[in-house]
Amino acid sequence: MATIKVKQVKSRIKCPKDQKRTLDALGLRKMNQIVEHEANPAILGMVEKVKHLVSVVK
């Protein structure tokens, strides 16, 4: 499968607890942090849930 790089671009402050847990599950804990994941449906669903906080970089 292909891999995607996910970067946190907005702060998690004042976000609901489930969105904070989603960021933790993706491995994002700090601003501008980039993590790499396999592009499977579970990961893509998590990225979709917090799309206003993250961006997918190449």
Residue frames as qw, qx, qy, qz and C-alpha x, y, z in Angstrom:
[[0.000, 0.886, 0.463, 0.000, 0.00, 0.00, 0.00],
 [0.312, 0.653, -0.047, 0.689, 0.95, 3.61, -0.39],
 [0.448, -0.420, -0.476, 0.629, 2.07, 5.70, 2.52],
 [0.019, 0.857, 0.233, 0.460, 0.87, 9.17, 3.45],
 [0.392, -0.005, -0.416, 0.821, 2.51, 11.84, 5.59],
 [0.268, -0.811, -0.477, -0.208, 0.19, 13.66, 7.96],
 [0.335, 0.183, -0.288, 0.878, 1.16, 17.02, 9.48],
 [0.214, -0.735, -0.581, 0.275, -0.62, 18.75, 12.36],
 [0.284, 0.415, 0.168, 0.848, -1.21, 22.36, 11.30],
 [0.351, -0.633, -0.049, -0.688, -3.64, 23.62, 13.97],
 [0.073, -0.325, 0.742, -0.581, -3.64, 23.36, 17.73],
 [0.420, -0.295, -0.853, -0.096, -5.61, 20.73, 19.62],
 [0.020, -0.154, -0.534, 0.831, -6.56, 23.25, 22.32],
 [0.467, 0.252, 0.249, -0.810, -10.35, 23.57, 22.76],
 [0.504, 0.131, -0.709, -0.476, -10.99, 20.49, 20.59],
 [0.861, -0.277, 0.018, -0.425, -13.36, 17.76, 21.75],
 [0.561, -0.500, 0.658, -0.050, -11.81, 14.83, 23.59],
 [0.871, 0.239, 0.428, 0.040, -12.51, 12.36, 20.76],
 [0.564, 0.805, -0.109, 0.146, -10.54, 14.53, 18.31],
 [0.183, -0.792, 0.567, -0.135, -7.63, 14.73, 20.75],
 [0.761, -0.195, 0.617, -0.040, -7.68, 10.94, 21.02],
 [0.806, 0.554, 0.195, 0.066, -7.69, 10.66, 17.23],
 [0.269, 0.877, -0.370, 0.151, -4.60, 12.87, 17.02],
 [0.472, -0.574, 0.657, -0.126, -2.94, 10.71, 19.68],
 [0.867, 0.129, 0.481, -0.025, -3.82, 7.57, 17.71],
 [0.670, 0.729, -0.017, 0.141, -2.22, 9.10, 14.63],
 [0.777, -0.139, -0.091, 0.608, 0.90, 9.86, 16.68],
 [0.209, 0.626, 0.067, 0.748, 0.52, 13.65, 16.48],
 [0.520, -0.608, -0.466, 0.378, 1.31, 15.40, 19.75],
 [0.269, -0.558, 0.006, 0.785, 2.89, 18.72, 18.71],
 [0.439, 0.825, 0.082, -0.348, 2.27, 21.41, 16.14],
 [0.412, 0.755, -0.455, -0.231, 4.04, 20.93, 12.77],
 [0.474, -0.322, 0.820, 0.011, 4.86, 17.32, 13.64],
 [0.654, 0.368, -0.447, -0.487, 4.83, 14.95, 10.65],
 [0.587, -0.188, 0.777, -0.128, 4.09, 11.23, 10.89],
 [0.390, 0.300, -0.691, -0.530, 3.98, 8.61, 8.16],
 [0.624, 0.043, 0.675, -0.392, 1.27, 5.94, 7.94],
 [0.180, 0.134, 0.883, 0.412, 0.03, 3.34, 5.51],
 [0.374, 0.063, -0.135, -0.916, -2.95, 4.64, 3.53],
 [0.136, -0.252, -0.956, -0.061, -5.52, 2.10, 4.77],
 [0.274, -0.629, -0.502, -0.526, -9.21, 2.85, 5.42],
 [0.567, -0.649, -0.420, 0.284, -8.74, 3.15, 9.20],
 [0.438, -0.299, -0.001, 0.848, -6.02, 5.80, 8.90],
 [0.049, 0.296, 0.427, 0.853, -7.86, 7.68, 6.16],
 [0.383, -0.694, -0.562, -0.234, -10.96, 7.74, 8.35],
 [0.530, -0.597, -0.274, 0.536, -8.98, 9.21, 11.24],
 [0.301, -0.066, 0.208, 0.928, -7.49, 11.86, 8.96],
 [0.131, -0.509, -0.553, -0.646, -10.98, 12.72, 7.69],
 [0.460, -0.706, -0.527, 0.107, -12.24, 13.14, 11.27],
 [0.403, -0.729, -0.056, 0.551, -9.59, 15.75, 12.11],
 [0.588, 0.465, 0.343, 0.565, -9.15, 17.25, 8.64],
 [0.013, -0.951, -0.104, -0.291, -9.49, 20.76, 10.04],
 [0.547, -0.786, 0.270, 0.099, -6.42, 20.18, 12.25],
 [0.643, -0.289, 0.584, 0.401, -4.12, 18.28, 9.88],
 [0.554, 0.684, -0.245, -0.406, -2.90, 18.31, 6.31],
 [0.922, 0.049, 0.328, 0.200, -1.52, 15.55, 4.10],
 [0.039, 0.838, -0.416, -0.350, 1.93, 16.43, 2.77],
 [0.890, 0.424, -0.165, -0.036, 3.90, 14.75, 0.02]]
